[in-house]
Amino acid sequence: MESKNFLGVILLVLTQFTEPVQSQGPTNNSIAAAVSDAAREVSARRSGGLSPAQRAAAGLSGPQGIASPPAVSPADTPISIHARFFSRREAPNFVEAIGFAGDLVTTATAKFAERNGGALPESAEFRRQLDPYCPVRAPVCNPNDLYRTANGSCNNLRNPLWGASFTTQARFLPPAYGDAFNLGLLPRRKSITGLPLPSPRDISNALFNTGTSPPRSKRFNIALTHFGQFIDHDFVSTPILRDGDKDIDCCIVNTPVSRPECFSFRTPPGDFIRTCMPFVRSDFGVEPGCVPGPRNQINQRTSVLDLSVTYGNTLDGQMDLRENGTGRLLEGLNRILPDGPPGSECLNGETCFKSGDNRPAEVPMLTVNHIIFLREHNDIVEKLRSLGYTDGEQLYQEAKKILTGIYQHIIYSEYLPVILGDIGMDIFGLRSTPTGFNTQYNPSVNPATRNAFGAAAYRFGHSLIGSFVESFNEDFTPLDKNPMEDHFFSTRSIRKF
């Protein structure tokens, strides 16, 4: 419903903004014409949630320029489970606004380039034309603030949006897309030789044996794996495209759907029930000011290690997790995570948990990390209260500050040395100092999560995931053992104990 409301507002703005531009008679190759045409096209493409009356009011009736609606998957299928892992939107209205603006920027850039021999539009005029649609604005920072902002802004006073939630992921290299001007309207499907890219499944089958698990470490247990996952959910979350409030199915039975939203591929017969692996592309992000350029992806999380995975990445989100006036975080029965809202997306009709990130029930061992930090925050609050602190806001902020420091110390003193080794820690100056402060901070470095790191490099942790979830009691007597896939987005095992 939220995305429908937003698109209705966009269409209202569209009719008020584009018609005066057209009435001035912009030439077809002007920036104004490119933006006007792109706005109508993007509205049509992203209007799956609009009513027939809204579509008619926007001039979207009839076949021309209207994309056929994507197939919609039923609940608890591979399509919907894929969507649970990737499509969950935090602040859905804002994410839809960003996606619309990013889609509009890329489409308008492409239209201008098509009409002007591949040239990019002049930035200042382009930004002026896009301003009514552009939702990302730089905040005004107070250098005297004692505590971090909820959304990660103002971490860098020179560039206050660096590392903030709902900004774009940075890149190590320019993108390589499949459309004529490399802007991202179409995914890349051919290699540098011009031949079709091979199926990712064929590559993984060639590299890895099916049905085998890596040998168990004699030094480390699954805590290493799932604390790494907890860190991952602190600094990156990339939503995928949706059709209004519905999931997109990029396969018609065994045939990949050819459409800009999809990047599906074929799989060998016998590997799965179907021979089409659905894959929905990430939604558009947008740069501050809506500058022209290629498609980039949204990061819903803050990029800095600030425990937004526990506390939330917006002010409203943080307030929703707090007890009124006590400084404590909300707890559920037996000091586990509180229940999420009705309709939250766990499997089998289960009620999901609520936390700073919307994936706490992805696997039980991840949930355990969420519970540990929730309890520790509240324990710190009570220790501070015993020292004479009484104000709820101060209790909350001071406990959050202390726990964030503990979390960072674990990462830099225990987790990263295992992952990078001594040489890596020393080369990059990542070790915690016994006294004083680390001096490696450089305000000229953008801390935004790199696209390739979140999407590829840091996924090395997937190779550490075991095939089963085992439960034990206090004296390590085995209680339960089930396949890992039985526990995805399930709270059952956590509530049982």
Sequence and secondary structure as in RCSB ss.txt:
>XXXX:A:sequence
MESKNFLGVILLVLTQFTEPVQSQGPTNNSIAAAVSDAAREVSARRSGGLSPAQRAAAGLSGPQGIASPPAVSPA
DTPISIHARFFSRREAPNFVEAIGFAGDLVTTATAKFAERNGGALPESAEFRRQLDPYCPVRAPVCNPNDLYRTA
NGSCNNLRNPLWGASFTTQARFLPPAYGDAFNLGLLPRRKSITGLPLPSPRDISNALFNTGTSPPRSKRFNIALT
HFGQFIDHDFVSTPILRDGDKDIDCCIVNTPVSRPECFSFRTPPGDFIRTCMPFVRSDFGVEPGCVPGPRNQINQ
RTSVLDLSVTYGNTLDGQMDLRENGTGRLLEGLNRILPDGPPGSECLNGETCFKSGDNRPAEVPMLTVNHIIFLR
EHNDIVEKLRSLGYTDGEQLYQEAKKILTGIYQHIIYSEYLPVILGDIGMDIFGLRSTPTGFNTQYNPSVNPATR
NAFGAAAYRFGHSLIGSFVESFNEDFTPLDKNPMEDHFFSTRSIRKF
>XXXX:A:secstr
 HHHHHHHHHHHHHHHHHHHHHHT   TTSHHHHHHHHHHHHHHHT TT  HHHHHHTT  SSTT     B   T
TSHHHHHHHHHT  SSHHHHHHHHHHHHHHHHHHHHHHHHTTT    HHHHHHHHGGG         TT SS  T
TSTTSSSSSTTTT TTEE B SS    SSTTSSSSS   B TTSSB   HHHHHHHHS TT      SS  HHHH
HHHHHHHHHH    B  BTTB  B EETTEE  STTB  EE  BTTBSSSEE  B B B   TT  S    BEE 
S SSSS HHHH SSHHHHHHTB TTTS B   GGG   B  TT   GGG   B  SSS TTSSHHHHHHHHHHHH
HHHHHHHHHHHTT   HHHHHHHHHHHHHHHHHHHIIIIIHHHHHHHHHHHHTT    SSS      TTS    B
HHHHHTGGGGGGGG  SEEEEE TT  EEEEEEGGGGTT  HHHHH 
